């Protein structure tokens, strides 16, 4: 039961970090997709 009770701030921080990581991954995929055979 204790595990289900997260402070709102921690959820917000976790979501924020997750979104930042996802954006970084998407950017990397996009940059790779532009010139897949550049190297």
C-alpha positions as CSV (number, residue, x, y, z in Angstrom):
1,X,0.0,0.0,0.0
2,X,2.8,2.4,0.8
3,X,4.3,1.9,-2.7
4,X,1.0,3.2,-4.2
5,X,1.3,6.6,-2.3
6,X,3.8,8.7,-4.2
7,X,4.1,12.4,-3.5
8,X,2.8,14.4,-6.5
9,X,6.2,16.2,-6.8
10,X,8.1,12.9,-7.3
11,X,5.6,11.8,-10.0
12,X,6.0,15.2,-11.7
13,X,9.8,15.0,-11.6
14,X,9.8,11.4,-12.8
15,X,7.5,12.3,-15.7
16,X,9.6,15.4,-16.5
17,X,12.8,13.3,-16.6
18,X,11.1,10.6,-18.7
19,X,9.9,13.2,-21.2
20,X,13.3,14.7,-21.5
21,X,14.9,11.3,-22.1
22,X,12.2,10.5,-24.7
23,X,12.8,13.7,-26.5
24,X,16.6,13.1,-26.5
25,X,16.0,9.6,-28.0
26,X,13.6,10.9,-30.6
27,X,16.2,13.6,-31.6
28,X,18.9,11.0,-31.9
29,X,16.6,8.8,-34.1
30,X,15.7,11.8,-36.2
31,X,19.3,12.8,-36.7
32,X,20.2,9.3,-37.6
33,X,17.3,9.0,-40.0
34,X,18.3,12.1,-41.9
35,X,21.5,10.6,-43.2
36,X,21.5,6.9,-42.4
37,X,24.6,6.2,-44.5
38,X,26.5,9.4,-43.8
39,X,29.4,7.5,-42.4
